[in-house]
């Protein structure tokens, strides 16, 4: 509406790979962290990251995995 669409698409493209790599690795990394920090309280951070991943990656499989993990944390 205000002409920022191309800029937003460019930024999404610029960070897409990075977000996708974090989304792929986060479940495994999180499990490793939880082995050392049993009462890990990262629900807010995970929720924010899932929102970012969904906005940038849309329906990539990695988003579904993160959403599933978030759902099991409740």
C-alpha positions as CSV (number, residue, x, y, z in Angstrom):
1,X,0.0,0.0,0.0
2,X,2.8,2.4,0.8
3,X,5.3,1.1,-1.7
4,X,7.5,-0.8,0.8
5,X,6.6,-4.2,-0.7
6,X,9.7,-4.5,-2.8
7,X,11.9,-3.6,0.1
8,X,10.3,-6.1,2.4
9,X,10.6,-8.8,-0.2
10,X,14.2,-8.0,-0.6
11,X,14.9,-8.2,3.1
12,X,12.9,-11.4,3.4
13,X,15.0,-12.9,0.6
14,X,18.2,-11.7,2.3
15,X,17.4,-13.4,5.6
16,X,15.4,-16.4,4.3
17,X,18.4,-18.8,4.2
18,X,19.6,-17.8,7.7
19,X,16.1,-18.2,9.2
20,X,15.7,-21.6,7.5
21,X,19.1,-22.8,8.8
22,X,18.2,-21.8,12.4
23,X,14.8,-23.4,12.0
24,X,16.4,-26.6,10.9
25,X,18.9,-26.7,13.7
26,X,16.9,-25.2,16.6
27,X,15.2,-28.4,17.7
28,X,18.5,-30.3,18.0
29,X,20.3,-27.4,19.6
30,X,17.5,-26.8,22.0
31,X,17.6,-30.4,23.1
32,X,21.3,-30.1,23.8
33,X,20.8,-27.0,25.8
34,X,18.0,-28.7,27.8
35,X,20.4,-31.5,28.8
36,X,22.4,-28.9,30.7
37,X,19.6,-26.4,31.6
38,X,16.8,-28.7,32.6
39,X,14.4,-25.8,33.6
40,X,15.0,-23.9,30.3
41,X,12.4,-21.2,30.0
42,X,12.5,-20.2,26.4
43,X,8.8,-20.3,25.5
44,X,8.7,-16.6,24.7
45,X,11.8,-16.7,22.5
46,X,10.6,-19.9,20.7
47,X,7.2,-18.2,20.1
48,X,8.9,-15.1,18.6
49,X,11.2,-17.2,16.4
50,X,8.2,-19.3,15.1
51,X,6.5,-16.1,14.2
52,X,9.5,-14.8,12.4
53,X,10.0,-18.2,10.6
54,X,6.4,-18.3,9.6
55,X,6.5,-14.8,8.2
56,X,9.7,-15.4,6.2
57,X,9.5,-19.1,5.3
58,X,5.7,-19.3,5.0
59,X,4.8,-23.0,4.7
60,X,8.3,-24.5,4.7
61,X,8.4,-27.8,6.6
62,X,10.7,-26.3,9.2
63,X,8.0,-24.0,10.4
64,X,5.6,-27.0,11.0
65,X,8.3,-28.7,13.1
66,X,8.8,-25.5,15.2
67,X,5.1,-25.1,15.6
68,X,4.8,-28.7,16.7
69,X,7.6,-28.3,19.3
70,X,5.9,-25.1,20.6
71,X,2.6,-26.8,20.9
72,X,4.1,-29.6,23.0
73,X,5.7,-27.1,25.3
74,X,2.3,-25.8,26.6
